[in-house]
Amino acid sequence: MKRLLKLGVVTSALMVVAAGPAYAQDSISIDDLAQATIVLYLMVATVLVFIMHAGFAMLEAGMTRTKNAANIIGKNLMTISVGILVYYAIGWGLMYGEQVASLFGTDNFFLLGDTYDPDGTLEIDFAFQAMFAATAATIVSGAVAERMKFGAYVAVAAVMTGLIYPIVGAWTWGGGWIDQLGFADFAGSTIVHMTGGVAALVGAAFLGPRIGKFDPKTGKARAIPGHSMPMAALGTLLLFFGWFGFNGGSVLELDGVLIGQVIVTTALAGAAGGTMAGIYTRLRNGKWDVAMMANGILAGLVGITAGADMVNNFMALLVGLIAGIVVALSVSLLDAIKIDDPVGAISVHGTCGILGTLWVGLAATDGGLFFGGGGELLIAQVIGILGVAAWVAVSSAILFGILKGVGQLRVSEEEEFEGLDVHEHGVAGYPELPSGSSYSQS
């Protein structure tokens, strides 16, 4: 299983400390010191991944309109709140409990039971991974922005963290059938990001586009600018910052060489994605598209997440450069097929999640096709992608279909026009703006 904390004698420094007078006096064993050190390491990583949720909130709010700002913030607050509780009650057990037919766990709900706790680190490992579960859910938020009922979104967040994502995790990091094929996804290009991206695609399709997004005569997509590019940029940088915990923490052991490699490949891919997205939009449209640069950074980060531990620096750069172009092409394709994604979540997380997972099969220094490893790893990656995509698409389609069938999915035209802030929450995100101004209503 990939997601087991690896505990032991962490460094020779611990032995030196343990040998000192304070050690003899306080009777702290080397194992206790090692355990405390790795728990501290995971605590820092957990905090960094938690900060990513502030990044998602700022990014999504900045790329949408003023009249929906409070709604966006509310969805992100409920994602992390409901997500932690539901993952605690149900999700963790499904993901890491004693498995039935390599499909899902059957115990350890509410962190009860002893199937998973090899080194007494259950609590910190749960906290770290609860952040991942909430991340998979919050990806959906951006793609369904500005037209989905708040209660329906809360239901989606609960099902994502309690069922859809944990089943994906059970099949992979939990040692299930996809893991047994040799599938490799270090920190979740498919397991977290593509899972969220596929659910986002299904949700956007069921909801339909925002009013005015597509020209009724030509069918061409119209730009609906977000209200704050500085806020979106802040969100992007917070996500980049948190990604060092997302990937760096996924090493799950104090291996300085490997942690260093993961941090460098993560930084290179994110930087390359932002650079290439900027250059591509300048060459294509004659302008440096700031929003696409932001999405290019995130695309590069998603692209390296599956193989941050398995590819060299050059291949990390290359996947980032490719992702910076792929995300822009994906956004254009979604517009062409009339899928309205206000923040580009489907392209960043779904499309580039697939890219990153395939990249392992191609560019892993051990087993990748480019390095003479044959096609076994690549085939395992393809099967894993298809298996996860099928499960997420079907399960989320059932969920969104039920919500739509009972009339609880999309707000009314009047509510959408006037803004979700006032109608769903009773307060404007920016109360000092005139409620009838074109800026807040557009």
N, C-alpha and C positions, 0 to 999 in steps of 0.2 A: 504494500500500500504506500502511496506517495506521501500522504498526509500523516505521518507519524513523526512526532518530535524525536530527535535523536539525542539521547542524553548519555553522558559519560564523563570522563575526565576532560574538561573543556580545554584547558591549556596548561602548560607547565607552570604558568604563573600561579594558578590555583594551588598547585602542589607546594610552591614556595610559601604562599600565604598560610596554607594548612600546616606547614612545618614550624611556623613561628610560635612564640609564647602565647599569643592571643588564642590561637587554635587550641592549644593544649588546655588553656584555661576555660574556654567556653565549650569545648567538646563539639566543635563543628566538624563534621566529616567532610572529606573531599567530595563525596557524592552530593551532600547537602549544598555545598558551595557551587558545584557544577549545576545542580538543578536551579538554584537561585539565579545564576548567571543566565541560563538559557530562558528562564521565565522573564527576566528583565529584558532580554533581547526581543522576545515575542511581544512584550508589553509595548515597547517602543514601536515595533512594526504595526501593532494593532492601532495605536494612536495615529500613526501616519495614514493608515487606510481609512480610519474614521474621518480624518481631515478631507479625504476625497469626497465625502458627502457634502461638505461645505462647497467644494469645487463644483460638483454637479449642480447644486442649488444656484450658485452664482452664474454658471455657464448658461443654464436653461433660462433663468430669469432675464439675463442680458440679451439673449437671442429671441425673446418673445416681447410682446407689447406691454405697455404700462398697465393696461386694464386687467392683465392676468398675472401680474407680478406676485401678489400675495398668494394666489392659487398655486403657483409654481413652488414657492417657498413652503407652503403648507403640505404639498405632496411630498417634498423631500423630508420634511420633519416627520411625517407619518411613515414614510418608508423605513427610516432607521428605527423609529419607535416600534411600530408593528412588526417590522422584520426581525428585530432581536427577539421579541417575545414569541413569535410563531416558530422561529428557528429553534429556540430553546425548548419549546413544548413538543414540536413534531419533527422539524427539519433535521436536526442533528441525529436523532434516532434513525430516521429513514436513510440517512447518508452513511452513518458509521456503526449502526447496530449490527447484530448478528444477521447475516444476509440469508434470504430465501432465494435459491436458484440464481445467485449472483445478480439479483435485480434490486433489492431494497432491504434495509435493515428492519428489525422487528423489536428492538429493545433500546435502552439508553435514552428513552424519552424523558424530558425534564432533567437530563444529566443523571438519571438513576441507572444503576447497573454497573457492571465492571467489564463489559466487552472491550471497551476502549479506554485505557488509562495505563499504558505500559510503564510510564515513569512518574506517575503522580502529577502529571502536568495537564490533566483534563480541562480544568477551568480556563487556563490561559489559552490553550489551543482552541477551545470553544469560542472564546471572545474574539480571537483573531479571525476565525472562519465565519463567525456571524457577520463580520464586516463584509466579507466576500458575498455572502448570501444577499445582503441588502444591496450590494453593488449590482448584482444581476437584476434585481427588481427595479432599481432606480433608473436603469437604462431605458426602460419602457416609458418613463415619465416624459422625457423630452419629445419622443415621437408622437405622443398623443396629446401634446400640449394645446391649450386654448379652445378645446371643444369637448373634453370628456368630463363627465360628472365626477365630483370629488369622491363620493362614496364608492362609485364603481372602481376608481383607481385604488382606493384602500383595499378593496376586495382582491384586486389583481396583485397588489403587493403582498398580501397575506398568502395567496395561493402560490405565488412565485417562490417565496421564502419557505413555505411549509410543505410544498409538494413538487413543483416543477423543477426547480433548481436542485433540491436534495436528491431526487431520483437521478438526475444527470451526474451529481457528485457520487452517488452510490455506484454507478456504472463505471466510474473512472477512478477518482481518488479513493473511493471506498473499497476498491479491489474487485469491482464487478466485472461483467462480461467484456466491456470495452477495454478495461485495463488488462485483462487476460490476453488480449490480442497483441499487446505490445504498444498500445497507444501512448503517446507522450505529450503531455500538456503541462508544462512546468508550473505556471501560475494562472492559467485559465483563459487563453485566447478563445477556445471553444467553450470550456466548461462554464466560465463566467460571462465573457463578452458576447460570444455568438449566441449563447442561450438568451441573454437579454435582447440581443439584436433581432433574433427570430421572433420572439414574443412581441417586440416593438413593431415589427413588420406586420404581423397578424393583427395587432391592435389598430394600427393606422389604416389597414385595409378595411376592417370592420367599421371603423368610425367614418371613413371618407374624408375628403379634404376640407380644410377651413373655408368658410364663405369668402369668395373672392380670390382664392389661390390660383385658380385656373380660368383663363379667359373663356367665357361661354361661347364665343364665336370661333376662335382659333384653337382653343384647347391648350394653348401655351401657358406654361407656368409663369405666374407673376411673383416678383420679389415682395415679400412682406418683412421689411427690416425689423430686427429687434430694437429695443429702446435704448440699450446701453452696451456699446462695444467695450468700454473699459471694464464693466462688470463681467462680461463674457471672457475677456482676457484674464481677469483675476481668477475666474473659475478654472480656466485652462491651466494657469500656473499653479494653482492649488492642487489640481489633479496631477500635474507633472511631479510636484513635490511629494505628494502622497504615494505616487507610483514606486518610489524607491523603497517604501515599506511593503507595498503590494508584491513587488518582485523580490526585493531583498529579503523580506521576512519569509518568503516561500522556500528559502534554502532550508529552514527549520533545524539548522545546526550551526554551531559556531565554527564554520570552516572559512577562515579568512580569505583564502585564495578564491573559493567559489563565490562568496559574497561580493568580493571585489569584481570578479568577472561579471556577475549579474548586474551590479550597479553601472558598470561601464557600458555594457551592451544596451541596457535600458536607456541610459543618457544619449548614446549615439543614435539609436533608432528614433527616439522622440525628436531630437534635434534635426535629424535628416528628414523626417516627415514634415516638420514645419517649414524647413528650407525649400524642399521640393514643391510643396503645395503653393508656396508664395511664388516661386519661379514659374510654375506651370500656369497659374492664373494670370500672371503678368504676360506670358507669351500668348495665352489663349484669348484673353479679354482686354489686354492693354492696361490692366490695373492690378495692383497688388491687393488681393482680396484678404482682408484681415480675418474675417470669419473663417475662411478656408484655411488660412495659416494656422488658426487655432485648432481646427479639426484635423489638419495635417499632423500637428504635434501628437494629438491623441491617437490618430491612425497609426503613426509610427510606434507608439507605446503599446497599442493593442497588438500590432504585428510582431513585436519582439517578445510578448508575454509568454507565449508557449515555449519558446526556445532560448530564453535568456541564459540558461545554464548550458546549452548544447551547441550554440553557434559561436564562431569567432567574431572579432570586432568588425572585420570587413563585411561579413555576412549580416551583421546587425545593421551596419550602415546601409547596405543594399536593400534590406527589407524595409527600412524606414523610407528610403527614396522611392521605392515602388509603392508603398502605402500612401505616400503623399500625393501620388498621381491617381491611384486606384480610388481613394476616397472621393476625389473630385469627379471622376467618371461615374462612380456609383450614385452620387447625388444627382447628376444629370439624368442617369438612367431612371431613377425613381420618379423624377419630374416627368419624364417621357411617358411613364406608365401610370401617371396620375396618383402616385402615393405621396401624400403630404407629410413630410417629416420636418417640423420647424427647426430643429437643431442639428440634423444630420446624424442622429443616433444610430439609425439602421446601418448607414454607410460606415461610420466609424467603428462600431462594435460588431455588427453582423458581418459585413463584407470583409473588413480587415481582420476580424477574428478568424474567418476561414483562411485568409491569406497567411496569417501567422501560424496556424496549425499545419497547413501544407508546407510551410517553409521549414519546419522541423524535418519533415520527410525528405526534403531536398537538400538542406544546408547543414544539418547536424554533423559535426565533425566525427561523430561515432554513429554510423549507420545511415547517414544521409546519402541520397543518390549522387550528389555532386562530389562526394568524397569516397566513392567506390563502395558504398554500403548496399548496393542493390535496391530492389524495390519493396522489400518487406515492410520497412518502417513507413514508407509513403502509403502503401496499401492500408496499413493499420490506421494511419491518419485519416484517410478518405472514409473508411468504414466508420470510424469514430464520429467524424463530422456528419455523415449521413444519418447515423443512428440518433445522435443528439438532436439534429435538426428535425427529424421526423417526430420524435417524442414531443419536443417543444411546440412544433407547429400544430400538431393534433390536439394536445392538451390545452394550449392557449386558445385555439380556435373554439373548442368546446366552451371554455370560460367566457370568451368575448361573445360567443353566440348566445349563451344563456343570458348575459347581461343585456344584450341587444333585444333578445326576445321578450324580456320582461319590461322593456322600455326604460332601462336604467343606465344606458351606456353614454348617450350623447345629450348635451344640454340643448335647449330650444334655440331657434334662430335669434330670438330677442335676447336671450341670455348671452349668446355668443357675441352678438353685436355690441351689447352694452358692457360686456366683460364679466368674467367669472368671479373676480374679486368681490364685487358687491353682491351678486346673486348667490354665490356659494358660501361666502364668508361674512357678508354683512359689513365689510370694511374695504376701502380701496388701498391698494399697495402704496399709492402715492396720494394721500388725501388732500394735499395742498394744490394738486392740479385741478383745474376746472373740469367737472364731470362731463361737460358737454363739448370740451375742446376736441378739435380734430386730432390732436396728438394722442389723447388717451382713448379716443374712439376708433381710430384708424386700424 
